[in-house]
Amino acid sequence: MRLEGKSLRSDFLKFIIPSIVAQWVFTLYTMIDGIFVAKGVSETALTAVNISFPFVAALFSVSILFAVGTSTVVAILLGEKKEKKANEVFTQNIVVLIVLSAVVTAVVLMFLEPFARFLGATDSALPYVKEYIGTIAPFAVCFILSYSFEILIKTDGYPKLATIIVTAGAVANCILDYIFVMRLHWGVFGAAFATGLSQAFVIVFYLKHFLGKTGQLRFAKFRLDIPLIWRKFKNGLPSGVTEFSAGIIIFFFNQAILKYIGEDALVSYTIISYVNSIVVMSMAGVAQGSQPLISYYFGQKNMEKCRKLLRYAIMASIVISAVSFAACILGAEWIVALFVSPELTELRVYSVNVFRIFSISFLIAGFNVVVGGYFTAVEEPVSAIMISLGRGFVTLLLGLFILTAAVGGAGIWWAPTLSEIMCLMVTIGLFAAYKKRV
């Protein structure tokens, strides 16, 4: 992994900074679609992109589930100097993802309208949701492979190259969005098509690396190994859940908003969900960036370096949490103005107020995400899954239920903070138990 003889802190920064940037870029794909759709179509079309987001998040979560699981195993094997086996694991992962992508595309296109309704599409948004998802689905293999390659190219020791490639994809997405939505007026279809094409575009550059001779990881013959697939699945599941948590949150919040507040508030939550995704994925970037390093030294049985890397990751998450909270409090009006027309004054004021309430949860989320990522890196999947499922599903639903029952629709915006506090108690307990064992 080209790490020996270098400063541990330097290696940590070398890996997490590209990882955070990559997370921003992947999140910006949908956010960019939202901005162009809001300006080029309508606010209703914007909510349709938001309603569709859990599907896009699901594609990325499938990718990251196997990519992080594979990265963990590959990094441990490289630490143990088993390069041939590492290449076999890498290749098997790509083949499995191609098969899964084909299944996802077929199922979604066969049941497009029921799937759109399941995600929460209202009668007014249904045509837009079907158009967006129906356009994205054929590109599922590109979404899933691009994210997987991005993680594995970092495990191969090239984090900067990963950042360059994903940034090129984001730039391509912006250009294509402008052409398709603003110039050709292709509406929601144009935004989705631009995103799909940009994902296909970056695949070419990843393949150029893995088919070349610069890195250690390359395609190799392998035998189907079901226990290995299960090992990767267990190791990657916590990261996959963390990635999908943004989509899960959006799904359940959309349902609660429609029930307790009304369809107009979906515009407010669409804006919040974009920023929430950027913040949470920044924290996930710290976890994912440090994961190959921690797994590498875990394979060498060097627990002192593993502990140092965890301390670095926690400090980085604290900085991200504080900066994100301050930026959201001070910049709420500017962010809302990107999406809501000036004449919708009441909607703008409401969106700014609830956005600031929601952002309090950012102060706590980082510790939960990073510790969950550490458990994944040292192959403690049960603890990692408990944290990921907790903050992405269990405590969130519990928080929504408690607060909406107590104060109605106003409680929706406080639910993420309550959820993160409950998950924090679980995280601290699991980490204390882990420290006693090692």
C-alpha positions as CSV (number, residue, x, y, z in Angstrom):
1,M,0.0,0.0,0.0
2,R,3.1,2.3,-0.3
3,L,2.9,3.2,3.4
4,E,6.1,1.8,5.0
5,G,8.5,4.4,6.4
6,K,6.1,7.3,6.2
7,S,4.5,9.4,9.0
8,L,1.3,7.8,10.2
9,R,-0.4,11.2,10.4
10,S,0.7,12.0,6.9
11,D,-0.7,8.7,5.6
12,F,-3.9,9.3,7.5
13,L,-4.4,12.7,5.8
14,K,-3.3,11.3,2.5
15,F,-6.2,8.8,2.6
16,I,-9.0,10.7,4.3
17,I,-8.8,14.0,2.4
18,P,-9.4,12.3,-1.0
19,S,-12.0,10.1,0.6
20,I,-13.9,13.1,1.9
21,V,-13.7,14.9,-1.4
22,A,-15.0,11.8,-3.2
23,Q,-17.9,11.6,-0.8
24,W,-18.8,15.2,-1.5
25,V,-18.6,14.6,-5.2
26,F,-20.9,11.5,-5.1
27,T,-23.4,13.5,-2.9
28,L,-23.2,16.4,-5.3
29,Y,-24.4,14.3,-8.2
30,T,-28.0,14.3,-6.9
31,M,-27.7,17.8,-5.4
32,I,-26.7,19.2,-8.8
33,D,-29.6,17.5,-10.4
34,G,-31.9,19.1,-7.8
35,I,-30.5,22.6,-8.4
36,F,-30.9,22.4,-12.2
37,V,-34.4,20.8,-11.9
38,A,-35.5,23.5,-9.4
39,K,-34.4,26.3,-11.7
40,G,-35.2,24.6,-15.0
41,V,-38.5,22.8,-14.3
42,S,-40.3,23.4,-11.0
43,E,-40.3,23.0,-7.2
44,T,-42.6,19.9,-7.6
45,A,-40.0,18.4,-9.9
46,L,-37.4,19.1,-7.2
47,T,-39.3,17.1,-4.6
48,A,-39.5,14.3,-7.2
49,V,-35.7,14.1,-7.3
50,N,-35.7,14.0,-3.5
51,I,-38.3,11.3,-3.4
52,S,-36.1,9.3,-5.8
53,F,-32.9,9.8,-3.8
54,P,-33.4,6.6,-1.7
55,F,-33.0,4.6,-4.9
56,V,-29.8,6.3,-5.8
57,A,-28.6,5.9,-2.2
58,A,-29.5,2.2,-2.4
59,L,-27.2,1.8,-5.5
60,F,-24.3,3.5,-3.7
61,S,-24.9,1.5,-0.5
62,V,-24.8,-1.9,-2.4
63,S,-21.6,-0.7,-4.0
64,I,-20.0,0.4,-0.8
65,L,-21.2,-2.6,1.2
66,F,-19.1,-4.9,-1.1
67,A,-16.4,-2.4,-1.7
68,V,-15.6,-1.7,2.0
69,G,-15.9,-5.4,2.8
70,T,-13.6,-6.2,-0.1
71,S,-11.2,-3.4,0.9
72,T,-11.0,-4.7,4.4
73,V,-10.1,-8.2,3.3
74,V,-7.8,-7.0,0.6
75,A,-5.9,-4.6,2.9
76,I,-5.5,-7.4,5.5
77,L,-4.2,-9.7,2.8
78,L,-1.8,-7.1,1.6
79,G,-0.6,-6.6,5.2
80,E,0.0,-10.3,5.3
81,K,1.8,-10.2,1.9
82,K,-0.7,-12.4,0.1
83,E,-1.0,-10.4,-3.1
84,K,-2.3,-13.2,-5.3
85,K,-5.2,-13.9,-3.0
86,A,-5.9,-10.1,-2.8
87,N,-6.3,-9.9,-6.6
88,E,-8.7,-12.9,-6.6
89,V,-10.8,-11.2,-3.9
90,F,-10.8,-8.0,-5.9
91,T,-11.9,-9.7,-9.1
92,Q,-14.7,-11.7,-7.5
93,N,-16.1,-8.5,-6.0
94,I,-16.4,-6.9,-9.4
95,V,-18.1,-9.9,-11.0
96,V,-20.6,-10.1,-8.1
97,L,-21.5,-6.4,-8.5
98,I,-22.1,-6.7,-12.2
99,V,-24.6,-9.6,-11.6
100,L,-26.3,-7.6,-8.8
101,S,-26.6,-4.5,-11.0
102,A,-28.4,-6.5,-13.8
103,V,-30.9,-7.8,-11.3
104,V,-31.6,-4.4,-9.8
105,T,-32.1,-2.8,-13.2
106,A,-34.5,-5.6,-14.3
107,V,-36.6,-5.5,-11.1
108,V,-36.9,-1.7,-10.9
109,L,-38.0,-1.3,-14.6
110,M,-40.5,-4.2,-14.3
111,F,-42.2,-2.6,-11.2
112,L,-41.5,1.1,-11.9
113,E,-44.8,2.7,-10.8
114,P,-45.3,0.6,-7.7
115,F,-41.7,1.3,-6.7
116,A,-42.2,5.1,-7.2
117,R,-45.4,4.9,-5.1
118,F,-43.5,3.0,-2.4
119,L,-40.9,5.7,-2.2
120,G,-43.7,8.2,-1.5
121,A,-44.5,9.8,-4.9
122,T,-47.7,11.9,-4.7
123,D,-50.0,12.2,-7.7
124,S,-48.4,15.4,-8.8
125,A,-44.8,14.1,-8.4
126,L,-45.4,10.6,-9.8
127,P,-44.6,11.3,-13.5
128,Y,-41.4,13.0,-12.5
129,V,-40.4,10.2,-10.1
130,K,-41.0,7.5,-12.7
131,E,-39.1,9.5,-15.3
132,Y,-36.1,10.0,-13.0
133,I,-35.9,6.5,-11.7
134,G,-36.6,4.9,-15.0
135,T,-33.7,6.8,-16.5
136,I,-31.3,6.0,-13.7
137,A,-32.0,2.3,-13.5
138,P,-30.3,1.3,-16.8
139,F,-27.1,2.9,-15.4
140,A,-27.2,0.9,-12.2
141,V,-24.1,-1.0,-13.1
142,C,-22.2,2.3,-13.7
143,F,-23.3,3.7,-10.3
144,I,-22.4,0.6,-8.4
145,L,-19.0,-0.1,-10.1
146,S,-17.8,3.5,-10.1
147,Y,-18.2,3.8,-6.3
148,S,-16.6,0.4,-5.7
149,F,-13.7,1.2,-8.0
150,E,-13.2,4.6,-6.1
151,I,-12.8,2.8,-2.8
152,L,-10.6,0.0,-4.1
153,I,-8.3,2.3,-6.0
154,K,-7.5,4.0,-2.6
155,T,-6.8,0.6,-1.1
156,D,-4.4,0.0,-4.0
157,G,-2.5,3.1,-2.8
158,Y,-3.8,5.8,-5.1
159,P,-6.2,8.1,-3.2
160,K,-5.4,11.2,-5.1
161,L,-6.1,9.5,-8.4
162,A,-9.5,8.5,-7.0
163,T,-10.3,12.1,-6.2
164,I,-9.2,13.3,-9.7
165,I,-11.5,10.8,-11.4
166,V,-14.6,11.4,-9.3
167,T,-14.1,15.2,-9.6
168,A,-13.9,14.8,-13.4
169,G,-17.2,12.9,-13.2
170,A,-18.9,15.7,-11.2
171,V,-17.7,18.3,-13.7
172,A,-19.1,16.3,-16.5
173,N,-22.4,16.0,-14.6
174,C,-22.6,19.7,-14.2
175,I,-21.9,20.4,-17.9
176,L,-24.4,17.7,-19.1
177,D,-27.0,19.0,-16.6
178,Y,-26.7,22.5,-18.0
179,I,-26.9,21.2,-21.6
180,F,-29.8,18.8,-21.1
181,V,-31.9,20.7,-18.6
182,M,-31.3,24.4,-19.3
183,R,-30.5,24.4,-23.0
184,L,-32.3,21.4,-24.5
185,H,-35.1,21.5,-21.9
186,W,-35.2,17.7,-21.3
187,G,-36.4,18.3,-17.8
188,V,-36.1,15.5,-15.2
189,F,-35.1,13.0,-17.8
190,G,-32.2,15.3,-18.8
191,A,-31.0,15.5,-15.2
192,A,-31.1,11.8,-14.7
193,F,-29.5,11.0,-18.1
194,A,-26.7,13.5,-17.3
195,T,-26.0,11.8,-14.0
196,G,-26.0,8.3,-15.6
197,L,-23.7,9.3,-18.4
198,S,-21.2,11.0,-16.0
199,Q,-21.0,7.7,-14.0
200,A,-20.3,5.7,-17.2
201,F,-17.7,8.3,-18.1
202,V,-15.6,7.7,-14.9
203,I,-15.7,3.9,-15.3
204,V,-13.3,4.2,-18.3
205,F,-10.6,5.9,-16.1
206,Y,-10.9,3.3,-13.3
207,L,-10.5,0.5,-15.8
208,K,-7.5,2.2,-17.3
209,H,-5.8,2.0,-13.9
210,F,-6.8,-1.6,-13.0
211,L,-5.9,-2.9,-16.4
212,G,-2.6,-1.2,-16.3
213,K,0.6,-2.1,-14.5
214,T,1.0,0.8,-12.0
215,G,-0.9,-0.7,-9.0
216,Q,-0.9,-4.0,-7.2
217,L,-4.6,-4.8,-7.6
218,R,-5.5,-6.2,-11.0
219,F,-8.0,-8.7,-12.5
220,A,-7.2,-12.3,-12.0
221,K,-8.8,-15.8,-12.3
222,F,-10.8,-16.8,-9.3
223,R,-13.1,-19.6,-8.0
224,L,-16.5,-18.6,-6.6
225,D,-16.0,-18.6,-2.9
226,I,-19.3,-18.2,-1.0
227,P,-17.8,-18.0,2.5
228,L,-15.6,-15.2,1.2
229,I,-18.6,-13.3,-0.2
230,W,-20.3,-13.7,3.2
231,R,-17.1,-12.4,5.0
232,K,-17.1,-9.4,2.7
233,F,-20.8,-8.8,3.2
234,K,-20.5,-8.9,7.0
235,N,-17.5,-6.5,7.0
236,G,-19.1,-4.1,4.5
237,L,-22.7,-4.2,5.9
238,P,-22.1,-1.4,8.5
239,S,-20.7,1.0,5.9
240,G,-23.4,0.1,3.5
241,V,-26.0,0.9,6.1
242,T,-24.3,4.2,6.9
243,E,-24.3,5.1,3.2
244,F,-28.0,4.1,2.9
245,S,-28.9,5.8,6.1
246,A,-29.3,9.1,4.2
247,G,-31.8,7.4,1.9
248,I,-33.6,5.7,4.8
249,I,-33.9,9.0,6.6
250,I,-35.3,10.7,3.5
251,F,-37.8,7.9,3.0
252,F,-39.2,8.0,6.5
253,F,-39.1,11.8,6.8
254,N,-41.0,12.1,3.6
255,Q,-43.7,9.9,4.9
256,A,-43.9,11.8,8.3
257,I,-43.9,15.2,6.6
258,L,-46.8,14.2,4.3
259,K,-48.7,12.9,7.3
260,Y,-48.1,15.7,9.8
261,I,-47.3,18.9,7.8
262,G,-48.1,18.7,4.1
263,E,-46.6,18.4,0.6
264,D,-45.1,21.9,0.6
265,A,-42.7,21.0,3.5
266,L,-41.2,18.4,1.2
267,V,-39.3,21.2,-0.5
268,S,-37.8,22.3,2.8
269,Y,-36.8,18.7,3.6
270,T,-35.3,18.3,0.1
271,I,-32.9,21.1,0.8
272,I,-32.1,19.7,4.3
273,S,-31.5,16.2,2.9
274,Y,-28.9,17.5,0.4
275,V,-26.9,19.2,3.1
276,N,-27.4,16.3,5.6
277,S,-26.0,13.9,2.9
278,I,-22.9,16.1,2.4
279,V,-22.2,16.3,6.2
280,V,-22.8,12.6,6.9
281,M,-20.9,11.5,3.9
282,S,-18.0,13.8,5.0
283,M,-17.9,11.8,8.2
284,A,-18.2,8.6,6.3
285,G,-15.2,9.8,4.2
286,V,-13.1,9.9,7.4
287,A,-14.2,6.4,8.3
288,Q,-13.7,5.0,4.8
289,G,-10.4,6.8,4.3
290,S,-8.9,5.5,7.5
291,Q,-10.3,2.0,7.0
292,P,-7.7,0.6,4.6
293,L,-4.9,1.9,6.9
294,I,-6.5,0.5,10.1
295,S,-7.1,-2.9,8.3
296,Y,-3.6,-3.0,7.0
297,Y,-2.0,-2.5,10.4
298,F,-4.6,-4.8,11.9
299,G,-3.3,-7.5,9.5
300,Q,0.2,-6.8,10.8
301,K,-1.1,-7.1,14.4
302,N,0.0,-3.5,15.1
303,M,-2.8,-2.4,17.4
304,E,-0.9,0.7,18.6
305,K,-1.1,2.2,15.1
306,C,-4.8,1.2,14.9
307,R,-5.5,3.1,18.1
308,K,-3.7,6.2,16.9
309,L,-5.6,6.2,13.6
310,L,-8.8,6.0,15.5
311,R,-7.8,9.0,17.6
312,Y,-7.0,10.9,14.4
313,A,-10.4,9.9,12.9
314,I,-12.3,11.1,16.0
315,M,-10.5,14.4,16.0
316,A,-11.3,14.9,12.3
317,S,-14.9,14.1,12.8
318,I,-15.1,16.6,15.7
319,V,-13.7,19.3,13.4
320,I,-16.2,18.4,10.6
321,S,-19.1,18.4,13.0
322,A,-18.3,21.9,14.4
323,V,-17.6,23.4,11.0
324,S,-20.7,21.9,9.4
325,F,-23.0,23.1,12.3
326,A,-21.5,26.7,12.1
327,A,-21.8,26.8,8.3
328,C,-25.5,25.7,8.4
329,I,-26.4,28.2,11.1
330,L,-24.8,31.1,9.4
331,G,-25.4,30.1,5.8
332,A,-29.0,28.7,6.0
333,E,-30.6,31.6,4.1
334,W,-28.1,31.4,1.2
335,I,-28.4,27.7,0.9
336,V,-32.3,27.8,0.8
337,A,-32.1,30.6,-1.8
338,L,-30.4,28.2,-4.2
339,F,-33.6,26.1,-4.4
340,V,-36.6,28.3,-3.5
341,S,-37.8,31.1,-5.7
342,P,-37.7,34.6,-4.2
343,E,-41.5,35.1,-4.4
344,L,-42.1,32.1,-2.1
345,T,-41.2,34.2,1.0
346,E,-43.1,32.1,3.5
347,L,-41.6,28.8,2.3
348,R,-38.1,30.4,2.4
349,V,-38.5,31.5,6.0
350,Y,-39.9,28.2,7.1
351,S,-37.1,26.3,5.4
352,V,-34.4,28.4,7.0
353,N,-35.9,27.8,10.5
354,V,-36.2,24.1,10.3
355,F,-32.9,23.7,8.6
356,R,-31.1,25.3,11.6
357,I,-33.0,23.0,14.0
358,F,-32.0,19.9,12.0
359,S,-28.3,20.9,11.8
360,I,-27.9,20.4,15.6
361,S,-27.7,16.7,14.9
362,F,-24.4,17.3,13.0
363,L,-22.6,17.9,16.3
364,I,-23.1,14.3,17.5
365,A,-23.2,12.3,14.3
366,G,-19.4,12.2,13.6
367,F,-18.4,10.2,16.6
368,N,-21.0,7.5,15.8
369,V,-20.0,7.2,12.2
370,V,-16.2,7.1,12.8
371,V,-16.4,4.5,15.6
372,G,-18.7,2.3,13.5
373,G,-16.1,2.5,10.7
374,Y,-13.3,1.5,13.1
375,F,-15.2,-1.6,14.1
376,T,-15.6,-2.5,10.4
377,A,-11.8,-2.1,9.8
378,V,-10.9,-4.4,12.7
379,E,-13.5,-7.0,11.7
380,E,-16.0,-6.4,14.5
381,P,-19.0,-6.5,12.3
382,V,-21.7,-7.0,15.0
383,S,-20.7,-3.8,16.9
384,A,-20.4,-1.9,13.6
385,I,-23.8,-3.1,12.4
386,M,-25.5,-2.1,15.7
387,I,-24.2,1.4,15.4
388,S,-25.1,1.7,11.7
389,L,-28.5,0.2,12.1
390,G,-29.1,2.3,15.2
391,R,-28.4,5.7,13.8
392,G,-29.8,4.9,10.3
393,F,-32.9,3.2,11.3
394,V,-33.8,2.1,14.8
395,T,-33.1,5.2,16.9
396,L,-34.3,7.4,14.0
397,L,-37.7,5.8,13.9
398,L,-37.9,5.8,17.7
399,G,-37.1,9.5,17.7
400,L,-39.7,10.3,15.0
401,F,-42.3,8.3,16.9
402,I,-41.6,9.9,20.3
403,L,-41.4,13.5,19.1
404,T,-44.3,13.5,16.6
405,A,-46.5,11.9,19.3
406,A,-45.4,14.5,21.8
407,V,-45.5,17.7,19.7
408,G,-46.7,16.8,16.2
409,G,-45.1,17.9,13.0
410,A,-42.7,20.3,14.7
411,G,-41.0,17.3,16.3
412,I,-39.9,15.9,12.9
413,W,-37.1,18.4,12.7
414,W,-35.7,17.5,16.2
415,A,-35.9,13.8,15.6
416,P,-32.3,13.4,14.1
417,T,-30.7,15.0,17.2
418,L,-32.6,12.7,19.6
419,S,-31.7,9.8,17.3
420,E,-27.9,10.6,17.4
421,I,-28.0,11.1,21.2
422,M,-29.5,7.7,21.7
423,C,-27.1,6.1,19.2
424,L,-24.2,7.9,21.0
425,M,-25.0,6.0,24.2
426,V,-25.0,2.7,22.4
427,T,-21.7,3.6,20.7
428,I,-20.0,4.5,23.9
429,G,-21.1,1.3,25.5
430,L,-19.9,-0.9,22.7
431,F,-16.5,0.9,22.5
432,A,-16.0,0.5,26.3
433,A,-16.8,-3.3,26.0
434,Y,-14.4,-3.5,23.0
435,K,-11.5,-1.8,25.0
436,K,-11.9,-4.4,27.8
437,R,-11.4,-7.2,25.3
438,V,-8.3,-5.9,23.5
